[in-house]
Amino acid sequence: MKQRIVQVDAFTDRIFGGNPAAVCVLEDERTDAWMQNVALEMNLSETAFLHRENGVFRLRWFTPVTEVDLCGHATLASAHVLWEEGHIAGGEIAEFDTRSGRLSATRSGEWITLDFPAKNSEPASPPDGLLEGLGIHSPLAIQRNVFDYLVEVGDAAQVRSLRPNFSALEHVRCRGVIVTAPSDDPQFDFISRFFAPAAGVNEDPVTGSAHCALGPYWGTKLGKNQLSAYQASKRGGVVRVELRDQRVLLGGRAVTVLRGELLS
């Protein structure tokens, strides 16, 4: 049976920017093994699988090597596909049941806003291999949340110039590592990069879920509830962040790159 698949660049307004995700809207549930094999075949940082259950879409995310608990860019891509391909009406809220609870997306013009849980971080000691793997000697702060380590460095230039040792980072016990600094561009409040070799993604181009921790972290430091962020990967991407109690609203744009069919 053929299965339609759509590839979307998320957190960008141009093709070949932002973070690519594949999206499969399923008529019926598929096995975990099948979804993992599709994700491996697509070889993107995330492939999203959706099927409708009681008026809500069940949403799961797979890297090429594992299923993950939360993914921002593939959720943004999924909502974009649901509206663009007529699975839900243009003014309808996209609602998802996920491993991280109920998530939703709304659309205003070109911008899509995701309603995600905040991930508060606490000060932490660096585990073996973290700073060595990053090549950072004097971090300003190290914090840990339920998913990731967050490392603040002195300036944006240091974030951009990092050349991590991914073999070393792969052994750090966490989903991934966020490195961040204040932005040197007045358009943005902070910049970041995200590395997750243990999850099969050496560097993720634009990581919505990392901003669930970056938002509260920089919101507290800067005394702001609304922030603008840039993820400084090679592809790059822009994320709007708004803090609301224990939720984080993540805003971004998305562009469809290709549509096709899986023939198996």
C-alpha positions in Angstrom: 0.0 0.0 0.0 1.3 3.4 -1.0 1.9 6.0 1.8 2.1 9.7 1.0 5.1 11.5 2.6 5.8 15.3 2.6 9.2 16.9 3.5 9.0 20.4 5.1 11.7 22.8 6.1 10.6 24.2 9.5 11.5 27.4 11.3 12.3 29.1 8.0 10.6 31.0 5.2 12.9 29.6 2.5 13.7 26.1 1.1 17.0 24.6 2.2 16.9 26.6 5.4 15.6 25.7 8.9 15.2 22.1 9.9 13.9 19.5 7.4 11.3 17.0 8.7 9.4 14.3 6.9 5.7 14.0 7.7 3.4 10.9 7.1 -0.3 11.3 7.8 -1.5 7.7 8.2 -4.9 6.2 7.6 -4.1 3.4 10.0 -1.6 2.7 12.7 1.7 1.2 11.6 4.2 -0.8 13.6 7.0 0.8 15.5 9.5 -1.1 13.4 8.0 0.2 10.2 8.1 3.8 11.4 11.7 3.4 12.6 12.7 2.0 9.2 11.0 4.9 7.4 12.8 7.4 9.6 16.1 5.6 8.8 15.3 5.7 5.1 14.5 9.4 5.2 17.7 10.0 7.2 16.5 13.4 8.5 16.7 14.5 12.1 13.1 13.7 12.6 10.2 11.9 10.7 6.7 12.5 12.1 3.8 10.0 11.9 0.2 11.1 12.5 -3.1 9.4 12.6 -6.5 10.6 13.7 -7.9 9.3 17.0 -11.2 10.7 18.3 -10.8 14.0 16.5 -7.2 14.5 17.7 -4.0 13.5 15.8 -1.8 11.0 17.6 1.8 12.2 16.8 5.1 10.4 17.1 8.6 11.4 16.2 11.5 9.3 15.1 15.1 10.1 14.5 17.1 7.6 12.2 17.9 5.6 15.3 15.2 6.1 18.0 11.8 7.5 19.0 11.9 10.8 20.9 9.7 12.3 23.6 9.3 15.8 22.2 10.2 17.5 18.9 9.3 21.1 17.9 10.3 21.3 14.2 8.5 18.1 13.2 5.4 19.3 15.1 5.6 22.6 13.2 6.0 20.6 9.9 3.1 18.3 10.8 0.7 21.2 11.5 1.8 22.9 8.2 1.0 19.7 6.3 -2.4 19.2 8.0 -3.5 22.7 6.9 -1.8 22.7 3.5 -3.2 19.4 2.4 -6.7 19.9 3.8 -6.7 17.4 6.6 -8.0 20.2 8.8 -9.6 23.6 8.0 -7.4 26.6 7.7 -8.8 28.3 10.8 -8.9 25.1 12.9 -6.5 24.4 15.8 -4.2 21.4 15.2 -4.2 19.2 18.3 -1.8 16.4 19.0 -1.6 13.6 21.6 2.1 12.8 22.2 4.5 11.3 24.6 4.7 14.9 26.1 1.0 15.2 26.5 -1.5 17.3 24.5 0.2 19.8 22.2 -1.5 22.3 19.8 -0.7 24.6 16.9 -2.4 27.7 15.6 -1.8 29.7 12.4 -1.7 33.4 11.8 -0.6 34.3 8.3 2.8 32.7 7.6 3.5 32.0 11.2 2.6 28.9 13.2 2.6 28.9 17.0 3.1 25.8 19.0 1.9 25.4 22.6 4.6 23.3 24.3 5.5 22.5 27.9 8.3 24.6 29.6 11.4 22.6 30.5 13.0 24.4 33.5 16.7 23.8 34.0 18.7 23.7 37.3 22.4 24.3 37.8 24.5 21.2 37.3 28.1 19.9 37.4 29.5 19.0 34.0 29.5 15.2 33.4 32.7 13.5 32.1 33.1 14.4 28.4 30.8 17.3 28.2 33.1 20.2 28.1 35.9 18.2 26.5 33.5 17.2 23.7 32.4 20.8 23.2 35.9 22.2 23.4 34.7 24.7 26.0 37.0 25.6 28.9 35.3 28.4 30.8 31.5 28.2 30.5 29.5 30.9 32.2 26.8 28.4 33.3 25.9 24.7 33.1 22.3 23.6 33.7 20.4 20.4 33.3 16.7 19.7 32.5 14.8 16.5 31.9 16.1 16.2 28.4 19.4 18.2 27.9 22.4 20.0 29.3 22.4 23.7 28.7 25.8 25.5 28.5 26.1 29.3 28.4 29.3 30.8 26.9 30.5 34.3 26.8 29.6 35.5 23.3 27.8 34.6 20.1 31.1 34.2 18.2 32.0 31.3 20.5 28.7 29.6 19.8 29.2 29.9 16.0 32.8 28.7 16.1 32.3 25.5 18.0 33.6 22.3 16.4 32.5 19.5 18.8 33.9 16.1 19.1 30.8 14.1 18.5 32.3 10.8 19.5 33.0 12.2 23.0 29.5 13.9 23.3 27.8 10.6 22.3 28.8 9.2 25.7 27.3 12.0 27.7 24.1 10.7 29.4 21.4 13.0 28.0 19.3 13.5 24.9 21.4 16.5 23.7 23.5 19.5 24.6 22.4 23.1 24.0 25.1 25.8 23.8 23.9 29.4 24.0 24.9 33.0 24.4 23.4 36.5 24.1 22.9 37.5 20.5 25.2 39.9 18.8 22.5 40.8 16.3 19.9 43.3 17.6 17.1 41.3 15.9 17.5 38.5 18.4 17.8 38.1 22.2 20.0 35.0 22.2 21.5 32.4 19.8 22.1 28.7 20.3 23.3 25.4 18.7 22.1 21.9 19.6 24.1 18.7 19.5 22.5 15.2 19.9 24.9 12.5 18.7 23.4 9.9 21.1 20.1 10.3 19.4 21.7 9.9 15.9 21.8 13.7 15.1 25.2 15.2 15.5 23.9 18.8 15.0 20.2 19.6 14.8 19.7 22.6 12.5 16.8 24.2 14.5 15.5 22.6 17.6 12.1 23.8 18.8 12.1 21.6 22.0 15.4 23.1 23.1 13.7 26.4 23.2 11.3 25.0 25.8 14.4 25.3 28.1 16.1 28.3 26.4 12.9 30.4 26.8 12.6 30.1 30.6 16.4 30.4 31.0 16.8 33.6 29.0 13.4 35.0 30.0 14.6 34.9 33.7 18.1 36.4 32.8 16.7 39.2 30.6 13.4 39.8 32.5 11.3 39.3 29.3 8.3 37.1 28.5 8.7 37.5 24.7 12.0 36.7 23.0 13.4 36.2 19.6 15.9 33.5 19.0 18.3 32.4 16.3 19.7 28.9 16.0 23.1 29.3 14.4 23.6 26.0 12.6 24.7 26.0 9.0 21.1 26.1 7.8 19.9 28.5 10.5 16.5 29.3 11.7 14.4 31.8 13.7 12.2 30.9 16.7 9.8 33.3 18.4 9.4 32.5 22.1 6.7 33.5 24.5 6.5 32.4 28.1 3.1 31.6 29.7 3.3 30.0 33.2 4.5 26.5 32.6 4.0 26.7 28.9 6.2 28.0 26.1 4.7 29.3 22.8 7.1 28.7 19.9 6.5 30.6 16.7 8.0 29.7 13.3 7.3 29.5 9.6 7.5 26.4 7.3 8.0 25.6 3.6 7.1 22.4 1.7 10.1 21.1 -0.2 8.8 17.8 -1.7 5.9 15.4 -1.9 6.1 11.8 -2.7 4.9 8.2 -2.0 6.4 5.3 -0.1 5.7 2.3 -2.3 5.9 -0.4 0.4 
